Amino acid sequence: MISNPFFRLPFALLLAMSFVSSAVAGNNDPQKAPPISDKTRIEIVRLLNAEYVWVRKPFPMGETGLKINTNGEITPGDIELRQLVAKYGPAARPGERAQITNVLFKNNGIWFELNGGPKKKSKWYQRIEIGSAGGSTVPAAQNPKELVAKGSYLVLQFPKYIPEISLTEIKEMVKPVLDFTVKSAAQAYTESLPENVRNAIRDHKVLVGMNKEMVTYAKGRPPQRLRDREGKQDYEEWIFGTPPEDVEFIRFVGDQVTQVKTMTVDGQKIVKTQPEVQLEEKPKAPKVESKADDNSAPKPKAPGAPTLRRPGEALPDQPGLNSKAPNQQPTPTPDGSSPPPVPKGPGI
């Protein structure tokens, strides 16, 4: 006798419950969901257009934006991103606030344009032209600065097609790049930094390798600054604290901390110069192989200096007009007689 009431349910009801549970489980995979509907597209555009977000990755200006797939993989990589930002300039830096100015649906990806996007759209009054009868026309509004695009974009890429998806799922997928939560600028900036830098800023400490912005977040604005030169290197020093408390001397070369010197109350001097923060990774230059580096390859002979000697004529032992090599006979004249000697003049 079966005492469990679950097994007393009709078989058709059990089959229906299993079908519903499998359908709900299948909806967890975006690619098992149906394609996105027009109603969902309109809702996403309405909720995200003109929305402000916090940036977690650097965005270069121009037509090379960022892409993130459903597995959280971001392209381009960090090294290539820094190169693009150095080449084209930043559209948004980590910790800065950016605005989503357009949302597009293309093929298998959702495009989020930031700060105007990679291409500048002309306004209606920039398409108006003024001219006279029979003459050439000129634009009514000419402002080259307005035609330069200063934005970028992010693409949320799906494997095959854009599925039916909610706004919460979109925000969770793009979270490694864009943060929709409400927070202060300082909190957004510190969350984009490495863990040891975040801990140092929280504890109001300075690490060798930080930049000026990080030091400002950790210690505040310096009460004293001085600029000096050591050897051929210019540096700037920020001084925090006054006796009888500990005094810190933060030395910058350019925008990076190269030395942290602390003078304690009991007279000790603590100096740190070893890098503790790695902010940039410079790509290794590819090694160019050449035949000149191969010792087994024959090296071409260097061409000799130009000369007026006849073929087979030996070099003289001593420099001078009258110097002759040993066993060298004078060149006879056309009549067979020897040429007269060359008279020696002053300095010859």
PyMOL commands that set and color helices and strands:
alter all, ss='L'
color gray80, all
select helices_A, chain A and resi 5-8+11-26+30-32+38-48+78-88+124-127+144-147+167-173+185-191+195-202+212-219+291-293
alter helices_A, ss='H'
color red, helices_A
select strands_A, chain A and resi 52-55+59-60+66-69+74-75+90-92+97-106+109-114+129-131+137-139+152-157+178-179+224-230+233-240+247-253+256-263+269-272
alter strands_A, ss='S'
color yellow, strands_A
deselect
rebuild
show_as cartoon
